[in-house]
Amino acid sequence: MSETVKVTVNLPAAVVEHLRAIAAANSQSLTAAIRDSIEINKYLMDQEQAHGKILIEMPDGKLRQVVRA
């Protein structure tokens, strides 16, 4: 892993609650949930920039394309 840098951010309370829920659901720290969320977003951005499509398979087997703003 690369060098660790401490960062302070201001987030809306609702976003912090989402992050806490993600952390709890994955039995991880808030820091790990933030790091994972950033990594996932970076991966999605890289795929979009490479003109890839992001697809979600729904419970009924249908594929839905994720369109991000």
C-alpha positions in Angstrom: 0.0 0.0 0.0 1.2 3.5 -0.7 1.9 6.3 1.8 -1.0 7.3 4.0 -2.1 10.9 4.0 -4.6 12.3 6.5 -7.5 14.2 4.9 -10.3 16.2 6.5 -13.5 16.5 4.7 -16.9 18.2 5.4 -19.8 16.0 4.3 -23.6 16.3 4.7 -24.9 14.3 7.7 -26.9 12.0 5.3 -23.7 11.1 3.4 -22.0 10.3 6.7 -24.9 8.0 7.6 -24.6 6.3 4.3 -20.9 5.7 4.9 -21.6 4.4 8.4 -24.2 2.0 7.0 -21.7 0.8 4.4 -19.0 0.3 7.0 -21.4 -1.6 9.3 -22.7 -3.8 6.5 -19.1 -4.8 5.6 -17.7 -5.0 9.1 -15.1 -2.3 8.4 -14.0 1.0 9.7 -15.4 4.3 8.4 -12.0 5.0 6.8 -12.1 1.6 5.0 -15.6 2.4 3.7 -14.5 5.8 2.4 -11.5 4.3 0.8 -13.5 1.5 -0.9 -16.2 4.0 -2.1 -13.5 6.1 -3.7 -11.8 3.1 -5.3 -15.2 1.9 -6.7 -16.0 5.4 -8.1 -12.5 5.6 -9.7 -13.0 2.2 -11.3 -16.4 3.2 -12.7 -14.9 6.5 -14.0 -12.0 4.6 -15.7 -14.5 2.2 -17.4 -16.7 5.1 -18.6 -13.6 7.0 -20.0 -12.7 3.8 -21.9 -16.2 3.9 -23.4 -17.2 0.8 -21.4 -20.8 0.2 -20.2 -21.7 -0.4 -16.6 -24.4 -3.0 -16.3 -26.4 -4.3 -13.3 -28.1 -7.6 -13.5 -31.5 -7.3 -11.8 -33.0 -10.1 -9.8 -35.2 -11.1 -12.7 -32.1 -11.5 -14.9 -32.6 -8.4 -16.9 -29.6 -6.1 -17.5 -29.9 -2.4 -16.7 -27.2 0.1 -17.8 -26.0 2.5 -15.1 -25.9 6.0 -16.4 -24.0 8.4 -14.2 -24.0 12.2 -14.5 
